[in-house]
Amino acid sequence: MRRVTAGALALLVLGAAACSEQVQSTEGLAPTTVVASSTTGSATTVVAPPPSSTDAVTTTSTSTTSTTSTTTTSTTTTTTSTTTLPPEPTMTSCEQVVHIGDSTSLALFDPKAVGGAELTMDQRYRDVGVSIVYPDNLGARAIIEHVDDGPSALDVAEGVRDNGYHGCWVMMIGTNDAANIAAGSNISAEERIRRVMDVIGGDPVMWVNAVTQRTDNAYRNASMLAWNDELDRLAADYPNMRVFDWYDVVQPQWFRNDGIHYTVEGSAQRAALTAQALVDNFPRT
């Protein structure tokens, strides 16, 4: 596996400080329960035209006068139609999951960092039907670059595949890649993503996109948007790949002060919504 030179590692100095930070605070509230929406059939009312009447008709002769009145009666009919929809899936077809992440994933597997053991990422996976979870998370991790002697995301994926694994994958990787590219890396987002997908092959994979609240340095949110655009574009080339649009569901109050990592509530929400996204994208039929 190609390892970056000392010059390339310099690109990570910016990210290592931000994304190797351990979540130590347990402030925040337990996450609110996610309730599935329900669908009610619509009612359709058909109303006949309003009542009409014919004016009296008068016939006159030299000796008698007769008057005839005609009345028209209208009927109003109300019809209610109800459509029964199949229930939304609550379980995933993924029986086992390899979860590869960076420092933003570390908190998800720590009971103190999400507000309780029942709210951790591995428990959330089990709640939706995953029997075996293989998490591998590391601060400042990127797909290609290495920090110290830690394995890159690509190293982990290759190791998992070499061990004969075939199952579902959740890639919670991209924040550091986006920052490295913004800082001047000559390895594009497309090459990074394709190299991971070449290892995964035809297994189901859900990629969680990236977001920050920063407006400065390589970790600015604009860098994340550029990465997400490539994820969406390349997903069309891989029928087994889905993108969980975390960018669109995350709330500003879920971020810590650094604008990259998450509060207790934010981490709990991320774990719950990631598990639900796995159900939505790979449901059990």
Buried (B, 14 or more C-beta within 10 A) or exposed (E): EEEBEEEBBEBBEBBBEBBBBEBEEEEBEEBEEEEEEEEEEEEEEEEEEEEEEEEEEEEEEEEEEEEEEEEEEEEEEEEEEEEEEEEEBEBBBBEBBBBBBBBBBBBBBBEBBBBEEEBBBBBBBBBBBBEEBBBBBBBBBBBBBBBEEBBBBBBBBBBBBEEEBEBBBBBBBBBBBBBBBBBEBEBEBEEBBBBBBEBBEEBBBBBBBBBBBBEEEBBBBEBBBBBBEBBEEBBEEBEBBBBBBBBEEBEEEBBBEBBBBBBBBBBBBBBBBBBBBBBBBBBEE
